[in-house]
Every structure is written in structure tokens, then in C-alpha cells.
Amino acid sequence: MKLIELAQAIGGELRGNPDLEILRLAPLEEAQPGDLCFLGSGKYKEFLKDCHAAAVIIKPELLPEKHIFSAILHPDPSGCLRTILEMLYPEQPFEAYRDPTAVISAQATLGKGVFIGPYSVIEDNVNIGDNTFIAPHCYLGNNTIIGKNCRLFPGVKIYKNTRIGHSVIIHSGVVIAGDGFGYTHPDEDGKCLKIPQVGGVRIEDNVEIGANTTIDRATLGDTVIGKGTKIDNLVQIAHNVKIGQNCLITSQVGVAGSTVIKDRVIIGGQAGFVDHIVIGPNTFVGAQSGVSKSFPGNGFISGSPAKDHRKWLKECVLISKLEKLYEELKEIKSKLE
């Protein structure tokens, strides 16, 4: 695209050749002629010295007096990223298609413009909304409902009785509505008996689920993922969990059964949650936190067991001083003796 078109799209001030052809976005340190870069922080300014990019979107105060590249001045270069990416890398359109290798039940209902890729399996009473894309090797179990404008990447497995809203993105390897981990305590013979998992999963509109994430069906009722929530790769959501709207859940998080996570909660990587607790809205959960009790919301928790973040930081400082304190105590004890 022409540089002037991109500058106008983000409301930036153009310095340089307006007819410059931009081919792609690239990092500053890897950019080549035809590339467009971003610079929003002074700590990366050193990369401008050897930058070969055609143009850079840059904060006005970071623009060097002498530069060979064209520039778009903008107070928030990073904030422009989404707009520029959508312009340079538009989503590839697709047309209605049913691959002859796909197995599609006669009792399934497909909307307009639905794409069904090779070797996918669509079972009885599945309902797929308009303009939804089902990539190769996907499986949709009985009585599953998928809304409009959804995108399922290769190898997604959705068991029966799952309801998925509109504009949902599900990446490769995701398994939705597998059995929850429900067993009785060992009996006289030491056996754990399986509790039938007869509930479902409900995923609301505009949710995105990362690769190889698993979301278990409920024992009774539904496991729920709220509208606008984004889930990273390799996350485990157990049976009967209720996650609110517009949450962000990063990689390797594990949420045990029947836990409730309210709206706008952000969870750092590898955090773990015990069962049957409630995390209030607007909570930030630090990475690798072990959350063993409920929290009311509007706070920052971290540590294991999780607690107020500032308290956890103070405890970390004290723990780092234990060795010195121990040596001092040994010295005092020796003198007393």
C-alpha cells in the first residue's frame, strides 16, 4: 500500500515520500527496503542507526534530526499496530464449500457460505451458522451449535451438546466438552468410580481459544466462557467453571472445577486455581500464582498461596534475608552459651 494511505488511516503526520510502496511490517532490527516499522519506546532507538526500512511510525520526540527513512509521526505507534496489520494483511476470504472427503450427517444444518474442509466429521443435529469456516480434520459432535462468522482451525474436536456463539475463533488442537475429572473416593476395594459427565459447554460471542487448550463439559448444567474472553494456548478449564466477560487467560493456566471467575479478570501464565472459589471482577492474577481461596475483586494478587501483591513482595524480601538472619542467630546463640 502507499505510505500516504497508511498515514491517513492512523491519523499520523507524514514526513517523506507519500507514494512510497509498503510491502510488509517488520521489526526494526530486521527491516529491509519496502518494510514499515514501529518505534514507540526510546530504549529501542539505537536500532534506528542501522535501520534499512522504507518508513517508520515513530513518536515525534524520538525522530532523529538526520534520517534516511520516511516517517509517520504519531503519539502512540504501538496503538496503531492493529489498524496497520488489518490493512496490510487482510483476512483471506473463502467461499461456501463441502469437501467430498468430509462426513456430514444428513441431519446437520449448514448456513450460507459455510466452508467444510477435508476429512472433517459433522454429526447429527449439528447446526453451523452463516460464513463459518471449518478447517480440515475437525470433529463436531451431536447437537453442537456453532454461530455465524466462526473460524475453527485444523484438528479442533468439539464433543456433543456444545453451544458456541458468533465470531468465535478456535485454534488447532483444542478439545471442547471432553469429560470433566469427576470420580468418587476410593471404595472398599480401592477403586475410584467415574461420575457420568452429562452437562455441556457454552461459549459466548467473540471468544478466542488458543491451540491445545481443553475445556471440560459440566457434570450437570454448563461450563461457561463469557463474551469477549481470550484464552491462550495450553490452558485447562475444568467442569462447571464459569468465566465472565472480557477476561484474558494466558498460557498454562489451570482452573479446577466449579470455580467462578468474574468479568475482566487477567490471569498470568501458569497460575492455578483450586475448585469452588470465586474471583471477583477486575482482578489481576500474577504468573505462577497458586489461588487457594476466593478474592473480592479490584485487586492484584500473586504468590503461592496467592495474596495481595504488595504483601507477597514484602514476604519475598523477608525470605531473601532468612539466611543472613539465621547466621546472626547462630552467632548470638554462640555468644550466649
Order of alpha helices (4+ residues) and beta strands (2+ residues): alpha-beta-beta-beta-beta-beta-alpha-beta-beta-beta-beta-beta-beta-beta-beta-beta-beta-beta-beta-beta-beta-beta-beta-beta-beta-beta-beta-beta-beta-beta-beta-beta-beta-beta-beta-beta-beta-beta-alpha-alpha
